[in-house]
Structure formats: structure tokens, C-alpha cells
């Protein structure tokens, strides 16, 4: 057996073994204990040596592991550093897609997402450029008329002639203001603007009736018989303000192009398949079949629009609002079309 003890103030590690001893002459046997002791310094030195060796091995292994990890991470991040340098070196006007053929498969989703973002940014910039171009196109003539009429009014000594110039000036300003308002609305509704309406249940019949009431004064001024035909409550998922703007543009378009003394009817109905239908029906000359898609383009002024005051933006706004509501907008010559 083994045990620890102290001998002459020295700690020892002892080993004890019982051995039997036989006496030949007496034929008796005795049990003798053999004790062997050793100081603990050699054992402690051995333990320290083993510990130092283990720690040295662990340090070498940790250093090797850290070196391998560092090299692996450095090598793995090399494509990311190249991508970062490529993006940083791009100019503000460089919006072409980032090449990803030589990149690891793990990075391709990231590059694909970056390309999608760059594409959206490119479309937004194009929409902004388109808005500026449209604004310049829309305001160029009214501003020239305003300048000319104001100069003529300043030169006129006759008050009646001055008032005549001011009437023309007022009409031009009103036309330009409406054009700017429609341009801003169309820019906000552009597919590339990222605008998303807040949709909720809207009573389409009530919204259309309210807009028709607002246009009664304008209709009377043009001797237009403006009426409303509703077949009960019709609920749709939409945004009230946009649906009212759509209805107002349709009524405005009908009053302008149907002509004085015409009849315009705003009709709201629920189809057999639960589809909501909003129609603005007039008895005017109509639009030729070849132009029915063209009139939904910006600033289009076809044969039917010659001599009629307008901006050419009303129906494009109608189509964009319909698109945002997952609806369709179209023209037809039948009485059941709007």
C-alpha cells in the first residue's frame, strides 16, 4: 500500500509491503513489513517537467491553429476585398452590374443583391431625369407666354387691354399650375419611384359620387350634363385619395373632349364576378381605335386632342393609379365603357 508521511521533517511518499518469513529450524513463519520511502521533490520535478512539455505542445498547436485560421480567413476574404475595391473605385455615374463570374459561389448572392439595388437606383435616377425633362417640356411654353403677356401688359396704356393681357396671363398660369401638379402626381406614381399606397376597404361609389359633385360647377360652365349612376355600395381595396384623383381625371378628360353641351355619366357597379367597375361615359366624338393605347402615353395629343386645352397627363395618371390598385384602365366606344 502507499501513503504519505513525514520523517525527520521531510515529507515522504511511502510504500509498504507485508512479506512472510519462514524459520526452518522452528518451522514457524513471521510476517515482516518492508517499508520504502522517497522524498516528493523528484515527483514534483517530474510533474513540472511533464507540465512544461504539455504547455509547450499546447502553445505550438495553438500557434499553428491560429496561423492556419489567419491564412484561411485572409485567403477567404480576398475576393471580398477585391469586390470592396471594385465598388469603391466606381464613379457616381457608373451603374452597370457588377461582374461576378470569378467570385466564389458564397458571394454571388451578395453581388446579385447589390446589382438589384444598383438597378433600382438606376431606375430611380432615370425617373428623376424623366421628371425634369417632362417639367421642362411642360413649362417651356407657359413660361414664354407668361413673359410675353406680362411685357405686353406693362407696355399697354389702356386699362382694358391690360385686363385682356392679364386674363390670358391668368389662364396660362392656371394651366401651368395644373401641369406641374399632374407632373408631380405622375412622378410620385411612377413604377420606379418605389411608392406603395396604403390599401384599405374604400366605398368606391361614395368616393366617385363625391368627386362628381365637385365637378358639377365645371360641368355647368361648359353646359355639360354631369350625372352619377350607382347600384349600391361597392367596396374595393384601395386608397381613397388616389381613387378620387383617378375619377377626377376621367371626368376632366370627358368634359374637355366630349365638348360643350354633351352628357357625362359617372357609373359605379359590381360585376357578376365581384369585380368593381368604375366608368365615365360620355356622348362625345370618342377616340379612334388606333389611338386608344397612345392616349395613355405622356403628353400624347392625338387627332382628337387638337384644339383642346390640356396637358396630356390625365390618362397616364389614371393608368398608373389603376396599376397601383391591380386594376386595368382602358377606352371603348361602347356605351358600357369608361
LOTOR-332796 format. One record per residue (C-alpha): x negated, y negated, z; residue number from 1; residue in three letters. Coordinates in nm, 3 decimals. Each point is the difference from the previous one (the first is absolute). Last residue first. Example, Ala and Ser with C-alpha at 12.3 -4.5 7.8 and 13.67 -1.06 7.14 Angstrom:
BEGIN
[pt [-1.367,0.106,0.714],2,"SER"] [pt [0.137,0.344,0.066],1,"ALA"] 
end
This chain:
BEGIN
[pt [6.532,-5.434,-6.944],338,"UNK"] [pt [0.174,0.270,-0.201],337,"UNK"] [pt [0.362,0.120,0.013],336,"UNK"] [pt [0.117,-0.244,-0.270],335,"UNK"] [pt [-0.239,0.165,-0.245],334,"UNK"] [pt [-0.289,-0.203,-0.143],333,"UNK"] [pt [-0.254,0.147,0.233],332,"UNK"] [pt [-0.290,-0.134,0.206],331,"UNK"] [pt [-0.215,0.180,0.256],330,"UNK"] [pt [-0.115,0.014,0.359],329,"UNK"] [pt [-0.092,0.319,0.182],328,"UNK"] [pt [-0.016,0.079,0.372],327,"UNK"] [pt [-0.274,0.121,0.231],326,"UNK"] [pt [0.056,-0.308,0.219],325,"UNK"] [pt [-0.343,-0.144,-0.080],324,"UNK"] [pt [0.065,0.076,-0.368],323,"UNK"] [pt [0.330,-0.192,0.010],322,"UNK"] [pt [-0.182,-0.301,0.145],321,"UNK"] [pt [-0.258,0.023,-0.278],320,"UNK"] [pt [0.270,0.030,-0.267],319,"UNK"] [pt [0.191,-0.304,0.126],318,"UNK"] [pt [-0.320,-0.205,0.020],317,"UNK"] [pt [-0.072,0.086,-0.365],316,"UNK"] [pt [0.360,-0.106,-0.077],315,"UNK"] [pt [-0.038,-0.348,0.149],314,"UNK"] [pt [-0.350,-0.078,-0.130],313,"UNK"] [pt [0.066,-0.139,-0.349],312,"UNK"] [pt [-0.016,-0.354,0.134],311,"UNK"] [pt [0.334,-0.138,-0.108],310,"UNK"] [pt [0.180,-0.265,-0.198],309,"UNK"] [pt [0.174,0.151,-0.302],308,"UNK"] [pt [-0.091,-0.130,-0.348],307,"UNK"] [pt [-0.141,0.335,-0.113],306,"UNK"] [pt [0.071,0.272,0.251],305,"UNK"] [pt [0.209,0.226,-0.225],304,"UNK"] [pt [-0.280,0.025,-0.255],303,"UNK"] [pt [-0.249,0.106,0.261],302,"UNK"] [pt [-0.155,-0.197,0.285],301,"UNK"] [pt [-0.233,0.235,0.185],300,"UNK"] [pt [-0.170,-0.187,0.283],299,"UNK"] [pt [-0.072,0.319,0.193],298,"UNK"] [pt [0.130,0.323,-0.150],297,"UNK"] [pt [0.350,0.119,0.091],296,"UNK"] [pt [0.136,-0.171,-0.313],295,"UNK"] [pt [-0.209,0.241,-0.210],294,"UNK"] [pt [0.203,0.302,0.108],293,"UNK"] [pt [0.330,-0.130,-0.131],292,"UNK"] [pt [-0.158,-0.167,-0.303],291,"UNK"] [pt [0.058,0.267,-0.267],290,"UNK"] [pt [0.359,0.050,0.120],289,"UNK"] [pt [0.080,-0.365,-0.069],288,"UNK"] [pt [0.107,-0.198,0.303],287,"UNK"] [pt [0.355,-0.103,0.077],286,"UNK"] [pt [0.218,-0.262,-0.168],285,"UNK"] [pt [0.176,-0.082,0.327],284,"UNK"] [pt [0.291,0.186,0.157],283,"UNK"] [pt [-0.174,0.054,0.334],282,"UNK"] [pt [-0.048,0.291,0.241],281,"UNK"] [pt [-0.231,-0.003,0.300],280,"UNK"] [pt [-0.012,0.355,0.131],279,"UNK"] [pt [-0.111,0.158,0.327],278,"UNK"] [pt [0.046,0.377,0.022],277,"UNK"] [pt [-0.060,0.216,0.307],276,"UNK"] [pt [-0.048,0.371,-0.069],275,"UNK"] [pt [0.225,0.222,0.211],274,"UNK"] [pt [0.021,0.261,-0.284],273,"UNK"] [pt [0.350,-0.124,-0.093],272,"UNK"] [pt [-0.130,-0.355,-0.027],271,"UNK"] [pt [0.051,-0.265,0.268],270,"UNK"] [pt [0.082,-0.345,-0.136],269,"UNK"] [pt [-0.113,-0.362,0.010],268,"UNK"] [pt [0.107,-0.242,-0.275],267,"UNK"] [pt [-0.106,-0.359,-0.062],266,"UNK"] [pt [0.211,-0.143,-0.281],265,"UNK"] [pt [-0.100,-0.277,-0.241],264,"UNK"] [pt [0.243,-0.166,-0.243],263,"UNK"] [pt [-0.109,-0.254,-0.260],262,"UNK"] [pt [0.092,-0.367,-0.039],261,"UNK"] [pt [-0.359,-0.116,-0.024],260,"UNK"] [pt [-0.249,0.259,-0.121],259,"UNK"] [pt [-0.058,0.370,0.061],258,"UNK"] [pt [-0.375,-0.064,0.012],257,"UNK"] [pt [-0.023,-0.243,0.289],256,"UNK"] [pt [0.289,0.131,0.209],255,"UNK"] [pt [-0.111,0.363,-0.044],254,"UNK"] [pt [-0.364,-0.072,0.091],253,"UNK"] [pt [0.101,-0.192,0.310],252,"UNK"] [pt [0.233,0.282,0.104],251,"UNK"] [pt [-0.275,0.260,-0.048],250,"UNK"] [pt [-0.254,-0.214,0.183],249,"UNK"] [pt [0.240,-0.050,0.290],248,"UNK"] [pt [0.069,0.374,0.027],247,"UNK"] [pt [-0.372,0.082,0.017],246,"UNK"] [pt [-0.060,-0.273,0.258],245,"UNK"] [pt [0.288,0.138,0.207],244,"UNK"] [pt [-0.148,0.349,-0.020],243,"UNK"] [pt [-0.339,-0.138,0.105],242,"UNK"] [pt [0.142,-0.184,0.301],241,"UNK"] [pt [0.207,0.298,0.119],240,"UNK"] [pt [-0.281,0.255,-0.009],239,"UNK"] [pt [0.108,0.345,-0.111],238,"UNK"] [pt [0.160,0.333,0.074],237,"UNK"] [pt [0.350,-0.027,-0.147],236,"UNK"] [pt [0.352,-0.023,0.140],235,"UNK"] [pt [0.303,-0.067,-0.221],234,"UNK"] [pt [0.316,-0.117,0.178],233,"UNK"] [pt [0.310,-0.021,-0.216],232,"UNK"] [pt [0.052,-0.023,-0.373],231,"UNK"] [pt [-0.133,-0.348,-0.066],230,"UNK"] [pt [0.061,-0.232,-0.295],229,"UNK"] [pt [-0.132,-0.354,0.025],228,"UNK"] [pt [0.073,-0.294,-0.228],227,"UNK"] [pt [-0.178,-0.281,-0.181],226,"UNK"] [pt [0.203,-0.181,-0.267],225,"UNK"] [pt [-0.265,-0.221,-0.159],224,"UNK"] [pt [0.076,-0.368,-0.063],223,"UNK"] [pt [-0.373,-0.080,0.016],222,"UNK"] [pt [0.041,-0.214,0.313],221,"UNK"] [pt [0.252,0.251,0.125],220,"UNK"] [pt [-0.262,0.276,-0.017],219,"UNK"] [pt [-0.251,-0.209,0.194],218,"UNK"] [pt [0.254,-0.060,0.276],217,"UNK"] [pt [0.102,0.368,0.008],216,"UNK"] [pt [-0.363,0.116,0.036],215,"UNK"] [pt [0.003,0.013,0.381],214,"UNK"] [pt [0.324,0.201,-0.003],213,"UNK"] [pt [-0.160,0.255,-0.233],212,"UNK"] [pt [-0.290,0.036,0.244],211,"UNK"] [pt [0.236,0.072,0.290],210,"UNK"] [pt [0.193,0.256,-0.208],209,"UNK"] [pt [-0.322,0.179,-0.099],208,"UNK"] [pt [-0.113,0.032,0.363],207,"UNK"] [pt [0.344,0.115,0.118],206,"UNK"] [pt [0.023,0.266,-0.272],205,"UNK"] [pt [-0.355,0.121,0.060],204,"UNK"] [pt [0.062,0.064,0.369],203,"UNK"] [pt [-0.361,0.063,0.111],202,"UNK"] [pt [-0.135,0.304,0.186],201,"UNK"] [pt [-0.368,-0.062,0.065],200,"UNK"] [pt [-0.314,-0.040,-0.207],199,"UNK"] [pt [-0.291,-0.221,0.101],198,"UNK"] [pt [-0.163,-0.089,-0.330],197,"UNK"] [pt [-0.352,0.116,-0.091],196,"UNK"] [pt [-0.242,-0.251,-0.156],195,"UNK"] [pt [-0.331,0.149,-0.113],194,"UNK"] [pt [-0.057,-0.280,-0.251],193,"UNK"] [pt [-0.078,0.244,-0.282],192,"UNK"] [pt [0.364,0.086,-0.071],191,"UNK"] [pt [0.083,-0.373,-0.030],190,"UNK"] [pt [0.284,-0.105,0.230],189,"UNK"] [pt [-0.195,-0.279,0.170],188,"UNK"] [pt [-0.125,-0.128,-0.335],187,"UNK"] [pt [0.355,0.008,-0.139],186,"UNK"] [pt [0.128,-0.204,0.295],185,"UNK"] [pt [-0.282,-0.251,-0.031],184,"UNK"] [pt [0.062,-0.032,-0.373],183,"UNK"] [pt [0.374,-0.039,0.060],182,"UNK"] [pt [-0.059,-0.283,0.246],181,"UNK"] [pt [-0.249,-0.165,-0.237],180,"UNK"] [pt [0.250,0.019,-0.287],179,"UNK"] [pt [0.277,-0.142,0.218],178,"UNK"] [pt [-0.221,-0.292,0.098],177,"UNK"] [pt [-0.096,-0.058,-0.364],176,"UNK"] [pt [0.367,-0.012,-0.109],175,"UNK"] [pt [0.088,-0.239,0.283],174,"UNK"] [pt [-0.298,-0.220,-0.088],173,"UNK"] [pt [0.104,-0.001,-0.366],172,"UNK"] [pt [0.358,-0.089,0.087],171,"UNK"] [pt [-0.115,-0.283,0.226],170,"UNK"] [pt [-0.233,-0.140,-0.266],169,"UNK"] [pt [0.274,0.008,-0.262],168,"UNK"] [pt [0.229,-0.183,0.241],167,"UNK"] [pt [-0.283,-0.240,0.086],166,"UNK"] [pt [-0.053,-0.082,-0.367],165,"UNK"] [pt [0.367,-0.083,-0.031],164,"UNK"] [pt [-0.014,-0.207,0.318],163,"UNK"] [pt [-0.288,-0.201,-0.145],162,"UNK"] [pt [0.200,-0.057,-0.317],161,"UNK"] [pt [0.287,-0.132,0.210],160,"UNK"] [pt [-0.233,-0.225,0.201],159,"UNK"] [pt [-0.147,-0.167,-0.308],158,"UNK"] [pt [-0.360,-0.112,0.045],157,"UNK"] [pt [-0.135,0.338,-0.111],156,"UNK"] [pt [-0.375,0.049,0.041],155,"UNK"] [pt [0.017,0.186,0.331],154,"UNK"] [pt [0.274,0.226,-0.134],153,"UNK"] [pt [-0.211,0.087,-0.303],152,"UNK"] [pt [-0.293,0.098,0.222],151,"UNK"] [pt [0.229,0.210,0.221],150,"UNK"] [pt [0.148,0.170,-0.305],149,"UNK"] [pt [-0.341,0.089,-0.141],148,"UNK"] [pt [-0.141,0.129,0.328],147,"UNK"] [pt [0.310,0.205,0.078],146,"UNK"] [pt [0.007,0.142,-0.353],145,"UNK"] [pt [-0.366,0.105,0.021],144,"UNK"] [pt [0.061,0.154,0.342],143,"UNK"] [pt [0.302,0.188,-0.133],142,"UNK"] [pt [-0.202,0.135,-0.298],141,"UNK"] [pt [-0.300,0.131,0.194],140,"UNK"] [pt [0.194,0.132,0.298],139,"UNK"] [pt [0.110,0.340,-0.130],138,"UNK"] [pt [-0.317,0.092,-0.188],137,"UNK"] [pt [-0.226,-0.116,0.283],136,"UNK"] [pt [0.217,0.191,0.249],135,"UNK"] [pt [-0.007,0.309,-0.221],134,"UNK"] [pt [-0.380,-0.013,-0.026],133,"UNK"] [pt [-0.032,-0.050,0.375],132,"UNK"] [pt [0.238,0.290,0.065],131,"UNK"] [pt [-0.182,0.226,-0.245],130,"UNK"] [pt [-0.330,-0.079,0.171],129,"UNK"] [pt [0.158,0.094,0.333],128,"UNK"] [pt [0.143,0.320,-0.145],127,"UNK"] [pt [-0.342,0.086,-0.144],126,"UNK"] [pt [-0.155,-0.055,0.341],125,"UNK"] [pt [0.262,0.227,0.157],124,"UNK"] [pt [-0.061,0.265,-0.266],123,"UNK"] [pt [-0.375,-0.011,0.063],122,"UNK"] [pt [0.053,0.029,0.376],121,"UNK"] [pt [0.222,0.304,-0.055],120,"UNK"] [pt [-0.268,0.153,-0.223],119,"UNK"] [pt [-0.270,-0.076,0.256],118,"UNK"] [pt [0.209,0.173,0.268],117,"UNK"] [pt [0.052,0.303,-0.222],116,"UNK"] [pt [-0.371,0.008,-0.079],115,"UNK"] [pt [-0.082,-0.012,0.370],114,"UNK"] [pt [0.239,0.291,0.065],113,"UNK"] [pt [-0.165,0.204,-0.277],112,"UNK"] [pt [-0.343,-0.086,0.140],111,"UNK"] [pt [0.107,0.128,0.343],110,"UNK"] [pt [0.158,0.313,-0.149],109,"UNK"] [pt [-0.325,0.061,-0.195],108,"UNK"] [pt [-0.221,-0.013,0.306],107,"UNK"] [pt [0.041,0.363,0.111],106,"UNK"] [pt [-0.054,0.121,-0.358],105,"UNK"] [pt [-0.348,-0.143,0.003],104,"UNK"] [pt [-0.062,-0.293,-0.235],103,"UNK"] [pt [-0.149,0.026,-0.347],102,"UNK"] [pt [0.331,-0.034,-0.187],101,"UNK"] [pt [0.135,-0.280,0.219],100,"UNK"] [pt [-0.017,-0.314,-0.215],99,"UNK"] [pt [0.170,-0.297,0.164],98,"UNK"] [pt [0.299,-0.133,-0.194],97,"UNK"] [pt [-0.025,-0.344,-0.170],96,"UNK"] [pt [0.062,-0.305,0.215],95,"UNK"] [pt [-0.313,-0.207,-0.063],94,"UNK"] [pt [0.118,-0.360,0.041],93,"UNK"] [pt [-0.128,-0.041,0.357],92,"UNK"] [pt [-0.339,0.143,-0.096],91,"UNK"] [pt [-0.107,0.351,0.090],90,"UNK"] [pt [-0.331,0.054,0.182],89,"UNK"] [pt [0.173,0.075,0.331],88,"UNK"] [pt [0.209,0.276,-0.159],87,"UNK"] [pt [-0.304,0.168,-0.155],86,"UNK"] [pt [-0.204,-0.037,0.320],85,"UNK"] [pt [0.279,0.162,0.203],84,"UNK"] [pt [0.030,0.283,-0.252],83,"UNK"] [pt [-0.373,0.060,0.012],82,"UNK"] [pt [0.010,-0.003,0.381],81,"UNK"] [pt [0.288,0.249,-0.008],80,"UNK"] [pt [-0.195,0.223,-0.239],79,"UNK"] [pt [-0.298,-0.005,0.243],78,"UNK"] [pt [0.218,0.078,0.301],77,"UNK"] [pt [-0.045,0.377,-0.034],76,"UNK"] [pt [-0.376,-0.027,-0.044],75,"UNK"] [pt [-0.035,-0.222,0.303],74,"UNK"] [pt [0.242,0.218,0.197],73,"UNK"] [pt [-0.193,0.314,-0.092],72,"UNK"] [pt [-0.340,-0.154,0.071],71,"UNK"] [pt [0.118,-0.129,0.335],70,"UNK"] [pt [0.166,0.330,0.087],69,"UNK"] [pt [-0.315,0.196,-0.090],68,"UNK"] [pt [-0.218,-0.239,0.200],67,"UNK"] [pt [0.236,0.015,0.295],66,"UNK"] [pt [-0.002,0.381,-0.011],65,"UNK"] [pt [-0.379,0.012,-0.024],64,"UNK"] [pt [-0.035,-0.239,0.294],63,"UNK"] [pt [0.253,0.199,0.202],62,"UNK"] [pt [-0.182,0.327,-0.079],61,"UNK"] [pt [-0.338,-0.147,0.095],60,"UNK"] [pt [0.143,-0.142,0.322],59,"UNK"] [pt [0.162,0.334,0.085],58,"UNK"] [pt [-0.327,0.185,-0.061],57,"UNK"] [pt [-0.188,-0.242,0.222],56,"UNK"] [pt [0.266,0.030,0.268],55,"UNK"] [pt [-0.021,0.378,-0.008],54,"UNK"] [pt [-0.379,-0.002,0.025],53,"UNK"] [pt [0.005,-0.246,0.287],52,"UNK"] [pt [0.263,0.206,0.183],51,"UNK"] [pt [-0.201,0.322,-0.044],50,"UNK"] [pt [-0.311,-0.169,0.131],49,"UNK"] [pt [0.189,-0.147,0.293],48,"UNK"] [pt [0.144,0.341,0.087],47,"UNK"] [pt [-0.346,0.155,-0.020],46,"UNK"] [pt [-0.142,-0.269,0.229],45,"UNK"] [pt [0.287,0.058,0.244],44,"UNK"] [pt [-0.069,0.373,0.000],43,"UNK"] [pt [-0.369,-0.060,0.049],42,"UNK"] [pt [0.073,-0.239,0.291],41,"UNK"] [pt [0.248,0.240,0.172],40,"UNK"] [pt [-0.255,0.178,0.222],39,"UNK"] [pt [-0.003,0.375,-0.034],38,"UNK"] [pt [0.088,0.276,0.244],37,"UNK"] [pt [-0.017,0.378,-0.007],36,"UNK"] [pt [0.150,0.207,0.285],35,"UNK"] [pt [-0.021,0.379,0.015],34,"UNK"] [pt [0.237,0.147,0.256],33,"UNK"] [pt [-0.092,0.341,0.139],32,"UNK"] [pt [0.246,0.282,0.074],31,"UNK"] [pt [-0.154,0.294,0.180],30,"UNK"] [pt [-0.007,0.368,-0.079],29,"UNK"] [pt [-0.068,0.298,0.226],28,"UNK"] [pt [-0.167,0.324,-0.082],27,"UNK"] [pt [-0.235,-0.052,0.289],26,"UNK"] [pt [-0.314,0.079,-0.187],25,"UNK"] [pt [0.116,-0.111,-0.339],24,"UNK"] [pt [0.127,-0.346,0.115],23,"UNK"] [pt [0.235,-0.122,-0.273],22,"UNK"] [pt [0.036,-0.372,-0.081],21,"UNK"] [pt [0.335,-0.143,-0.129],20,"UNK"] [pt [-0.014,-0.332,-0.186],19,"UNK"] [pt [0.229,-0.303,0.060],18,"UNK"] [pt [-0.061,-0.290,-0.245],17,"UNK"] [pt [0.001,-0.369,0.087],16,"UNK"] [pt [-0.069,-0.289,-0.244],15,"UNK"] [pt [-0.061,-0.346,0.138],14,"UNK"] [pt [-0.002,-0.343,-0.156],13,"UNK"] [pt [-0.193,-0.223,0.230],12,"UNK"] [pt [0.029,-0.350,0.139],11,"UNK"] [pt [-0.316,-0.097,0.184],10,"UNK"] [pt [0.015,-0.122,0.358],9,"UNK"] [pt [-0.204,0.296,0.120],8,"UNK"] [pt [0.248,0.235,-0.166],7,"UNK"] [pt [0.338,-0.128,-0.110],6,"UNK"] [pt [0.265,0.226,-0.152],5,"UNK"] [pt [0.185,0.072,-0.319],4,"UNK"] [pt [0.153,0.336,-0.084],3,"UNK"] [pt [-0.034,0.295,-0.232],2,"UNK"] [pt [0.101,0.363,0.046],1,"UNK"] 
end
